Amino acid sequence: MTHAALRATVGVRARQSAPLDKEEMQMESGTLVDAGRCAAALGMSKAAVYKMCRVGKLPAYSAGAKGRGLRFDIQECRAALRRQAVQYQEEVRQ
């Protein structure tokens, strides 16, 4: 499923965000970031990241003293989006 198709599923239009610097593009797996940085890396809006997390399409970790904040591993999120894209393509072919 392409990002555009995922955005249509979520019902949120992506916003243009500031380009990522070289360090952010090469983040190691296991580095947890907030929704804003995750959204910028994935090319979608922050609201779409939160909504996809809420419906179970993106993995997230709770953070903070009360566990209310969410943190995302960009590599895991990319892998989750790829898996969904492959599943969608297989469904379309059948």
QUILINCOR-V807228 format. One line per field, one symbol per residue. ss: DSSP state (h for helix, s for strand, l for the rest). psi: psi as a letter, one per 20 degrees, with the letter a starting at -180 (. if undefined). Layout:
# QUILINCOR-V807228
ss: ???
psi: ???
This chain:
# QUILINCOR-V807228
ss: llhhhhhhhhlllllllllllhhhhllllllsslhhhhhhhhlllhhhhhhhhhllllllssslllllssssshhhhhhhhhhhhhhhhhhhhl
psi: prhghghhghkppqqprqqqrhghhkpqqipprrhghggghikrqhhhggghghjjipqrpqrrhjkhqqqqogghgggghgghgggghhhhh.
